[in-house]
């Protein structure tokens, strides 16, 4: 288990520097407590989630709170009520764990898949449409892998409905940047036109100058609040639209990368993209020869086509080119 391996490395490092730390005895007690937590034989894997779920189950009427949280997550995801990519993936990651926590064991327990007040179809649609999301750094999570751990999940009857088997073509296509590329270019062209139009608006420039002078106490603003709102509202609208587009495009890149991490390139794909196995290397590095592929090469180096790399780079340039038609010297008064 990766968590236990990381803890073992932490313990070795702590032992080496223990003599140089202040309050080392207190930190040693914390290490001992953490070791007892990780060494609990009752939880072979996912011990943090298992113990948290067990604690939640001991709270009376916990189903009501979890149900409201599930409804909130579904609503925010469906309506796009998230500002950043992190906000979006936080909601997606929480949803399957909430289902795991609310699903009970036994005939009289709460059944997340059959209870009438449970929005299971909404949850199912969300997880099935975006099954893989980023977690931290290069770590990703397959949301369906959490659902299958629910006590009332039936693999034989529910695999197709939840998409826990082989991914559908529509899902695979969604994670392909090429699917969204035309939409991204058209949206960028339209937004650039709006942005340059607002930036070159003479009335807006005069309004901003007057507001700046008023703020410094040099001159009183001769505009009504409605007139000020009419002019400055254009800036707000176009800025909000630009931030939303940048978030959407960034999500496409992050989701494509997450899918690649979950689905490394096979040998045929790697050969097509330049990898040649060396039968004499035995997996070891030899001068002038390629060794057997490591995990990094499978998920990154040989897992992206030239077109995907080009489109990713062009996506980065889209965010930089929005100000190409603006003469920044006209706005020196804002600096």
C-alpha positions as CSV (number, residue, x, y, z in Angstrom):
1,X,0.0,0.0,0.0
2,X,1.4,3.4,-1.0
3,X,0.4,5.1,2.3
4,X,2.3,2.5,4.3
5,X,5.4,2.8,2.1
6,X,5.4,6.6,2.5
7,X,5.1,6.2,6.2
8,X,8.0,3.9,6.3
9,X,10.1,6.4,4.5
10,X,8.9,9.1,6.8
11,X,9.9,7.0,9.9
12,X,13.4,6.4,8.5
13,X,13.9,10.2,7.8
14,X,12.6,11.0,11.3
15,X,15.0,8.6,12.9
16,X,17.9,10.3,11.2
17,X,17.1,13.8,12.3
18,X,15.4,13.1,15.6
19,X,18.3,14.4,17.6
20,X,18.2,17.8,15.9
21,X,14.5,18.4,16.4
22,X,12.9,20.4,19.2
23,X,10.2,18.5,21.2
24,X,11.3,15.3,19.5
25,X,9.6,13.2,22.1
26,X,6.2,14.6,21.3
27,X,6.7,14.1,17.6
28,X,7.9,10.5,18.4
29,X,4.5,9.9,20.2
30,X,2.7,11.1,17.1
31,X,4.7,8.8,14.9
32,X,3.8,5.9,17.2
33,X,0.1,6.7,17.1
34,X,0.2,6.9,13.3
35,X,1.9,3.6,13.2
36,X,-0.8,2.0,15.3
37,X,-3.4,3.5,13.1
38,X,-1.8,2.2,9.9
39,X,-1.1,-1.2,11.4
40,X,-4.7,-1.9,12.4
41,X,-5.3,-5.5,11.0
42,X,-9.0,-4.8,10.6
43,X,-8.4,-2.6,7.6
44,X,-6.3,-4.1,4.8
45,X,-6.7,-1.2,2.5
46,X,-8.5,2.2,2.3
47,X,-8.1,2.4,6.1
48,X,-8.8,6.1,6.3
49,X,-12.1,5.8,4.4
50,X,-13.1,2.6,6.2
51,X,-12.7,4.1,9.7
52,X,-14.3,7.4,8.7
53,X,-17.3,5.4,7.3
54,X,-17.5,3.4,10.5
55,X,-17.6,6.6,12.6
56,X,-20.2,8.1,10.4
57,X,-22.5,5.1,10.7
58,X,-22.5,5.5,14.5
59,X,-24.2,9.0,14.2
60,X,-28.0,9.0,14.4
61,X,-29.8,10.2,11.3
62,X,-26.5,10.6,9.4
63,X,-28.4,9.6,6.2
64,X,-30.3,12.9,6.2
65,X,-27.1,15.0,6.2
66,X,-25.4,12.8,3.6
67,X,-28.5,12.9,1.4
68,X,-28.6,16.7,1.5
69,X,-24.9,16.8,0.7
70,X,-25.4,14.5,-2.3
71,X,-28.2,16.7,-3.6
72,X,-26.0,19.7,-3.3
73,X,-23.1,18.1,-5.1
74,X,-25.4,16.9,-7.9
75,X,-26.9,20.4,-8.3
76,X,-23.6,22.2,-8.4
77,X,-22.1,19.8,-10.9
78,X,-25.2,19.8,-13.2
79,X,-25.5,23.6,-13.2
80,X,-21.7,24.2,-13.4
81,X,-21.7,26.1,-10.1
82,X,-17.9,26.0,-9.6
83,X,-15.3,28.7,-10.3
84,X,-12.0,26.7,-10.6
85,X,-11.0,23.3,-11.8
86,X,-10.3,22.3,-8.2
87,X,-13.8,23.2,-7.2
88,X,-15.2,21.0,-10.0
89,X,-13.1,18.0,-9.2
90,X,-13.7,18.3,-5.4
91,X,-17.4,17.9,-6.1
92,X,-16.9,14.9,-8.4
93,X,-14.5,13.2,-6.0
94,X,-16.9,13.6,-3.0
95,X,-19.9,12.2,-4.7
96,X,-19.0,8.5,-4.8
97,X,-17.7,8.5,-1.3
98,X,-20.9,10.1,-0.1
99,X,-22.8,7.2,-1.7
100,X,-20.4,4.7,-0.1
101,X,-21.0,6.3,3.4
102,X,-24.8,6.5,3.1
103,X,-25.2,2.9,1.7
104,X,-25.9,0.6,4.7
105,X,-25.6,-3.1,5.4
106,X,-28.5,-5.3,6.2
107,X,-32.1,-5.5,5.2
108,X,-33.3,-2.6,7.3
109,X,-30.4,-0.4,6.5
110,X,-30.5,2.5,4.0
111,X,-30.0,1.2,0.5
112,X,-28.5,3.9,-1.7
113,X,-29.5,2.1,-4.9
114,X,-33.2,1.6,-4.0
115,X,-34.2,4.4,-1.6
116,X,-36.8,6.6,-3.2
117,X,-35.4,9.9,-1.9
118,X,-31.9,9.0,-3.1
119,X,-31.1,10.8,-6.5
120,X,-29.3,7.7,-7.7
121,X,-30.0,8.3,-11.4
122,X,-28.4,11.8,-11.2
123,X,-25.4,10.4,-9.4
124,X,-25.1,7.6,-11.9
125,X,-25.2,9.9,-14.9
126,X,-22.5,12.2,-13.4
127,X,-20.1,9.4,-12.6
128,X,-20.7,7.5,-15.8
129,X,-20.1,10.7,-17.9
130,X,-16.9,11.6,-16.1
131,X,-15.5,8.5,-14.5
132,X,-11.9,9.6,-14.1
133,X,-10.8,12.9,-12.5
134,X,-7.6,14.3,-11.2
135,X,-6.8,14.1,-7.5
136,X,-3.4,15.5,-6.5
137,X,-0.4,16.1,-8.8
138,X,-0.2,13.0,-11.0
139,X,-2.6,11.1,-8.9
140,X,-6.0,10.3,-10.4
141,X,-9.1,8.5,-9.2
142,X,-11.7,6.3,-11.0
143,X,-15.0,7.2,-9.4
144,X,-16.6,3.9,-10.3
145,X,-13.9,2.0,-8.2
146,X,-15.5,3.6,-5.1
147,X,-19.1,2.8,-6.1
148,X,-18.3,-1.0,-6.5
149,X,-17.3,-1.0,-2.8
150,X,-20.8,-0.2,-1.7
151,X,-22.4,-3.1,0.3
152,X,-25.5,-3.0,-1.9
153,X,-23.7,-2.8,-5.3
154,X,-24.4,-5.8,-7.5
155,X,-21.7,-6.2,-10.2
156,X,-23.7,-8.5,-12.3
157,X,-26.8,-6.3,-12.5
158,X,-25.3,-2.8,-12.2
159,X,-22.0,-3.0,-14.2
160,X,-23.5,-1.7,-17.5
161,X,-25.6,1.0,-15.8
162,X,-22.6,2.4,-13.8
163,X,-20.0,1.9,-16.5
164,X,-17.7,0.0,-14.2
165,X,-16.7,-2.4,-17.1
166,X,-15.1,-1.3,-20.3
167,X,-15.5,2.4,-21.0
168,X,-18.0,3.5,-23.7
169,X,-16.8,5.1,-26.9
170,X,-18.6,8.4,-26.0
171,X,-16.6,8.5,-22.7
172,X,-13.3,7.8,-24.4
173,X,-14.0,10.5,-27.0
174,X,-14.8,13.0,-24.3
175,X,-11.3,12.6,-22.8
176,X,-9.8,13.2,-26.3
177,X,-8.8,16.8,-26.7
178,X,-9.5,16.5,-30.4
179,X,-13.2,16.2,-29.7
180,X,-13.3,19.7,-28.1
181,X,-10.8,21.4,-30.3
182,X,-13.2,23.0,-32.9
183,X,-15.4,24.3,-30.1
184,X,-12.4,25.8,-28.3
185,X,-11.1,27.6,-31.4
186,X,-14.6,29.0,-32.2
187,X,-15.2,30.1,-28.6
188,X,-11.7,31.8,-28.5
189,X,-12.4,33.7,-31.7
190,X,-15.8,34.9,-30.5
191,X,-14.4,35.9,-27.1
192,X,-11.4,37.8,-28.6
193,X,-13.8,39.9,-30.7
194,X,-15.9,40.8,-27.6
195,X,-12.8,41.4,-25.5
196,X,-11.2,43.8,-28.0
197,X,-14.5,45.5,-28.5
198,X,-14.8,46.3,-24.8
199,X,-11.1,47.3,-24.5
200,X,-11.3,49.8,-27.3
201,X,-14.6,51.4,-26.1
202,X,-13.9,55.1,-25.7
203,X,-16.9,55.7,-23.4
204,X,-15.6,52.9,-21.1
205,X,-12.2,54.4,-21.0
206,X,-13.5,57.8,-20.1
207,X,-15.7,56.3,-17.3
208,X,-12.8,54.5,-15.8
209,X,-10.7,57.6,-15.8
210,X,-13.4,59.6,-14.1
211,X,-13.8,56.9,-11.5
212,X,-10.0,56.9,-10.9
213,X,-10.0,60.7,-10.4
214,X,-13.0,60.5,-8.1
215,X,-11.3,57.9,-6.0
216,X,-8.3,60.1,-5.6
217,X,-10.5,63.1,-4.7
218,X,-9.4,65.2,-7.7
219,X,-12.8,65.4,-9.4
220,X,-16.4,64.5,-8.8
221,X,-18.1,62.0,-11.0
222,X,-20.9,63.5,-13.2
223,X,-22.4,60.1,-14.1
224,X,-25.4,58.5,-12.5
225,X,-25.0,55.0,-10.8
226,X,-27.0,53.5,-13.7
227,X,-24.6,55.0,-16.3
228,X,-21.6,53.8,-14.4
229,X,-23.0,50.3,-14.1
230,X,-23.9,50.2,-17.8
231,X,-20.3,50.9,-18.7
232,X,-18.4,49.0,-16.1
233,X,-20.8,46.0,-16.4
234,X,-19.3,45.3,-19.8
235,X,-15.9,44.7,-18.2
236,X,-17.5,42.4,-15.6
237,X,-19.4,40.3,-18.2
238,X,-16.5,39.8,-20.5
239,X,-14.1,39.1,-17.6
240,X,-16.5,36.5,-16.2
241,X,-16.8,34.9,-19.6
242,X,-13.1,34.8,-20.1
243,X,-12.4,33.1,-16.7
244,X,-15.1,30.5,-17.5
245,X,-13.6,29.7,-20.8
246,X,-10.1,29.4,-19.3
247,X,-11.4,27.1,-16.6
248,X,-13.3,24.9,-19.2
249,X,-10.2,24.6,-21.4
250,X,-8.0,23.8,-18.5
251,X,-10.3,21.1,-17.4
252,X,-10.1,19.5,-20.8
253,X,-6.3,19.3,-20.5
254,X,-6.4,18.0,-16.9
255,X,-9.0,15.4,-17.7
256,X,-7.1,14.2,-20.7
257,X,-4.0,13.8,-18.6
258,X,-6.0,12.0,-15.9
259,X,-7.3,9.5,-18.4
260,X,-3.8,8.9,-19.7
261,X,-2.6,8.1,-16.2
262,X,-5.4,5.6,-15.8
263,X,-4.8,4.1,-19.3
264,X,-1.1,3.6,-20.1
265,X,-0.1,3.1,-23.7
266,X,0.1,-0.5,-24.9
267,X,3.1,-1.9,-26.7
268,X,1.6,-1.5,-30.1
269,X,0.9,2.2,-29.5
270,X,4.4,2.7,-28.1
271,X,6.0,1.0,-31.1
272,X,4.0,3.3,-33.4
273,X,5.3,6.3,-31.5
274,X,9.0,5.4,-31.7
275,X,9.7,2.9,-28.9
276,X,11.8,-0.1,-29.9
277,X,12.3,-2.9,-27.4
278,X,15.8,-4.2,-26.7
279,X,15.6,-8.0,-26.0
280,X,19.2,-8.0,-24.8
281,X,18.8,-5.3,-22.1
282,X,16.8,-7.4,-19.7
283,X,15.1,-4.3,-18.6
284,X,18.4,-2.6,-17.7
285,X,19.8,0.5,-19.3
286,X,22.4,0.0,-21.9
287,X,24.5,2.6,-23.7
288,X,23.1,3.6,-27.0
289,X,20.1,1.3,-26.6
290,X,16.6,1.7,-25.3
291,X,15.6,-0.2,-22.2
292,X,12.3,-1.8,-21.4
293,X,9.6,0.9,-20.9
294,X,9.0,2.2,-17.4
295,X,5.6,3.3,-16.1
296,X,6.4,7.0,-16.8
297,X,7.0,6.3,-20.5
298,X,3.8,4.3,-20.7
299,X,1.6,7.0,-19.3
300,X,3.4,10.1,-20.5
301,X,6.1,9.8,-23.1
302,X,4.5,7.4,-25.5
303,X,0.9,8.0,-24.4
304,X,0.3,11.3,-26.4
305,X,0.1,11.6,-30.1
306,X,1.8,14.5,-31.9
307,X,-1.6,16.0,-32.5
308,X,-2.5,15.9,-28.8
309,X,0.8,17.5,-27.9
310,X,0.3,20.3,-30.5
311,X,-3.2,21.0,-29.4
312,X,-2.2,21.1,-25.7
313,X,0.5,23.7,-26.6
314,X,-2.0,25.7,-28.8
315,X,-4.4,25.7,-25.9
316,X,-1.8,27.4,-23.8
317,X,-1.3,30.0,-26.5
318,X,-5.0,30.7,-26.6
319,X,-5.0,32.2,-23.2
320,X,-2.0,34.4,-24.1
321,X,-3.4,35.8,-27.3
322,X,-6.5,37.4,-26.0
323,X,-4.7,40.7,-25.4
324,X,-2.9,40.8,-28.7
325,X,-5.2,43.5,-30.2
326,X,-5.1,45.8,-27.2
327,X,-2.9,48.9,-27.0
328,X,-1.9,48.8,-23.4
329,X,-0.5,52.3,-23.5
330,X,-4.1,53.6,-23.6
331,X,-4.6,52.2,-20.1
332,X,-1.4,53.5,-18.4
333,X,-3.7,55.4,-16.0
334,X,-4.7,52.0,-14.4
335,X,-1.1,51.1,-13.5
